[in-house]
Amino acid sequence: MKPAPFDYLRARSLGEAVRALADAAGDGKIIAGGQSLMPVLALRMARPRLLVDINRIPGLSTITPVDTGVRLGALVRHARLVEQTLHPLLAEAARWIGHAAIRSRGTSGGSIAHADPAAELPVVAAALEATIHIAGPGGTRTSTATDLFTGPLETTLAEDELITAIDMPAPERWGFAEFSRRHGDFGLVTVVAAEVRGRWRLAIGGVGGVPHRPAEAEDLLNDGGSPDQVAAAAAAAVTPSGDIHASAEYRRAMMEEFTRRALTAATQKAVA
Ligand SMILES: Cc1cc2nc3c(=O)[nH]c(=O)nc-3n(C[C@H](O)[C@H](O)[C@H](O)COP(=O)(O)OP(=O)(O)OC[C@H]3O[C@@H](n4cnc5c(N)ncnc54)[C@H](O)[C@@H]3O)c2cc1C
């Protein structure tokens, strides 16, 4: 199918983009890489009157070292994340996103805003307790990743707000493990284990509407629990839903196994 007709604005500044979204009064959509939005439009699951293209807004494509880690401009492409060396966990996670064509267009801000519970970057953002920088008609605000994600493809972003950058803390140690049926598919289960400022965090994607943080398993991990014990606790704490890709039991078993793998990787190697 083809998208329904829409007007198109190539914004030259954040102010212009925000004003256009506000004027559209809920009938406007940002387009960044278009890798998630265009299929949605083509299937007519959304019919915005206006698309606001943010690709020409200056200053949104940089990766900048900050005190805690790195700041990703909203337009940083997944392919750049794979290539950069400042944040090895992001490089590893981005390598698992789709295929080369998708990685060359898809953006960090788009992935976070789209909030697909099976996507890699939201799981990393949840594990690292990333800070999301947001611009809107009233100025700027920040949100933690945990507060931003409210459900599958749902966030607290207002219709006239846009993500400008994401601060991703650098973990002292980390492990990333993903299970997908074919290379390039969304993960059935994605697990990130990360030690940030001396405290371990776990985030699991693909087992609920938002990246899951298993609190009891995290406590056990911080109290010195073994990968086997922590993985069992993480798997016991959720009831994943079954779908055409995998039953709930299978997903739970994969969640336990891939949590164990992420933890084993994280605790066995010293990673910068
Ligand atoms: C075949 C295929 C396979 C894929 N596989 C994977 C995968 O394995 N893992 C994975 O994580 N992703 C996958 N993707 C999705 C891909 O990573 C997208 O690039 C990403 O989800 C969205 O980024 P984008 O820049 O393309 O956003 P767009 O498609 O342009 O926008 C997506 C949504 O976010 C909004 N948006 C975009 N930028 C901003 C912003 N700065 N602020 C506020 N809202 C914004 C848009 O309005 C829209 O609602 C796949 C896509 C395809 C087509």
Ligand as a Chemical Component Dictionary entry (heavy atoms), coordinates in Angstrom:
data_LIG
# 
_chem_comp.id                   LIG 
_chem_comp.type                 NON-POLYMER 
_chem_comp.pdbx_formal_charge   0 
_chem_comp.three_letter_code    LIG 
# 
loop_
_chem_comp_atom.comp_id 
_chem_comp_atom.atom_id 
_chem_comp_atom.alt_atom_id 
_chem_comp_atom.type_symbol 
_chem_comp_atom.charge 
_chem_comp_atom.model_Cartn_x 
_chem_comp_atom.model_Cartn_y 
_chem_comp_atom.model_Cartn_z 
_chem_comp_atom.pdbx_ordinal 
LIG C1  C1  C 0 13.103 -4.550 8.054  1  
LIG C2  C2  C 0 13.404 -3.807 9.322  2  
LIG C3  C3  C 0 14.085 -4.447 10.336 3  
LIG C4  C4  C 0 14.373 -3.786 11.514 4  
LIG N1  N1  N 0 15.031 -4.446 12.507 5  
LIG C5  C5  C 0 15.303 -3.822 13.659 6  
LIG C6  C6  C 0 15.981 -4.483 14.718 7  
LIG O1  O1  O 0 16.368 -5.652 14.609 8  
LIG N2  N2  N 0 16.196 -3.792 15.855 9  
LIG C7  C7  C 0 15.793 -2.477 16.017 10 
LIG O2  O2  O 0 16.020 -1.895 17.081 11 
LIG N3  N3  N 0 15.161 -1.830 15.031 12 
LIG C8  C8  C 0 14.906 -2.450 13.864 13 
LIG N4  N4  N 0 14.260 -1.769 12.879 14 
LIG C9  C9  C 0 13.834 -0.379 13.136 15 
LIG C10 C10 C 0 14.977 0.610  12.935 16 
LIG O3  O3  O 0 15.950 0.466  13.942 17 
LIG C11 C11 C 0 14.496 2.051  12.967 18 
LIG O4  O4  O 0 15.523 2.788  12.394 19 
LIG C12 C12 C 0 14.205 2.701  14.309 20 
LIG O5  O5  O 0 13.313 1.948  15.080 21 
LIG C13 C13 C 0 13.533 4.060  14.136 22 
LIG O6  O6  O 0 14.474 4.995  13.776 23 
LIG P1  P1  P 0 14.225 5.956  12.556 24 
LIG O7  O7  O 0 15.235 7.011  12.639 25 
LIG O8  O8  O 0 14.161 5.157  11.314 26 
LIG O9  O9  O 0 12.791 6.597  12.940 27 
LIG P2  P2  P 0 11.547 6.954  12.021 28 
LIG O10 O10 O 0 11.071 5.747  11.324 29 
LIG O11 O11 O 0 11.833 8.154  11.216 30 
LIG O12 O12 O 0 10.524 7.355  13.185 31 
LIG C14 C14 C 0 10.017 6.377  14.069 32 
LIG C15 C15 C 0 9.082  7.054  15.062 33 
LIG O13 O13 O 0 9.832  7.887  15.952 34 
LIG C16 C16 C 0 9.445  9.257  15.807 35 
LIG N5  N5  N 0 10.695 10.014 15.882 36 
LIG C17 C17 C 0 11.795 9.869  15.095 37 
LIG N6  N6  N 0 12.787 10.656 15.541 38 
LIG C18 C18 C 0 12.306 11.308 16.613 39 
LIG C19 C19 C 0 12.862 12.255 17.512 40 
LIG N7  N7  N 0 14.124 12.702 17.397 41 
LIG N8  N8  N 0 12.081 12.708 18.523 42 
LIG C20 C20 C 0 10.799 12.283 18.670 43 
LIG N9  N9  N 0 10.222 11.390 17.846 44 
LIG C21 C21 C 0 10.969 10.904 16.820 45 
LIG C22 C22 C 0 8.705  9.343  14.484 46 
LIG O14 O14 O 0 7.744  10.391 14.470 47 
LIG C23 C23 C 0 8.055  7.979  14.410 48 
LIG O15 O15 O 0 6.887  7.961  15.186 49 
LIG C24 C24 C 0 13.967 -2.419 11.688 50 
LIG C25 C25 C 0 13.305 -1.758 10.647 51 
LIG C26 C26 C 0 13.025 -2.439 9.462  52 
LIG C27 C27 C 0 12.308 -1.701 8.376  53 
# 
loop_
_chem_comp_bond.comp_id 
_chem_comp_bond.atom_id_1 
_chem_comp_bond.atom_id_2 
_chem_comp_bond.value_order 
_chem_comp_bond.pdbx_ordinal 
LIG C1  C2  SING 1  
LIG C2  C3  SING 2  
LIG C2  C26 DOUB 3  
LIG C3  C4  DOUB 4  
LIG C4  N1  SING 5  
LIG C4  C24 SING 6  
LIG N1  C5  DOUB 7  
LIG C5  C6  SING 8  
LIG C5  C8  SING 9  
LIG C6  O1  DOUB 10 
LIG C6  N2  SING 11 
LIG N2  C7  SING 12 
LIG C7  O2  DOUB 13 
LIG C7  N3  SING 14 
LIG N3  C8  DOUB 15 
LIG C8  N4  SING 16 
LIG N4  C9  SING 17 
LIG N4  C24 SING 18 
LIG C9  C10 SING 19 
LIG C10 O3  SING 20 
LIG C10 C11 SING 21 
LIG C11 O4  SING 22 
LIG C11 C12 SING 23 
LIG C12 O5  SING 24 
LIG C12 C13 SING 25 
LIG C13 O6  SING 26 
LIG O6  P1  SING 27 
LIG P1  O7  DOUB 28 
LIG P1  O8  SING 29 
LIG P1  O9  SING 30 
LIG O9  P2  SING 31 
LIG P2  O10 DOUB 32 
LIG P2  O11 SING 33 
LIG P2  O12 SING 34 
LIG O12 C14 SING 35 
LIG C14 C15 SING 36 
LIG C15 O13 SING 37 
LIG C15 C23 SING 38 
LIG O13 C16 SING 39 
LIG C16 N5  SING 40 
LIG C16 C22 SING 41 
LIG N5  C17 SING 42 
LIG N5  C21 SING 43 
LIG C17 N6  DOUB 44 
LIG N6  C18 SING 45 
LIG C18 C19 SING 46 
LIG C18 C21 DOUB 47 
LIG C19 N7  SING 48 
LIG C19 N8  DOUB 49 
LIG N8  C20 SING 50 
LIG C20 N9  DOUB 51 
LIG N9  C21 SING 52 
LIG C22 O14 SING 53 
LIG C22 C23 SING 54 
LIG C23 O15 SING 55 
LIG C24 C25 DOUB 56 
LIG C25 C26 SING 57 
LIG C26 C27 SING 58 
# 
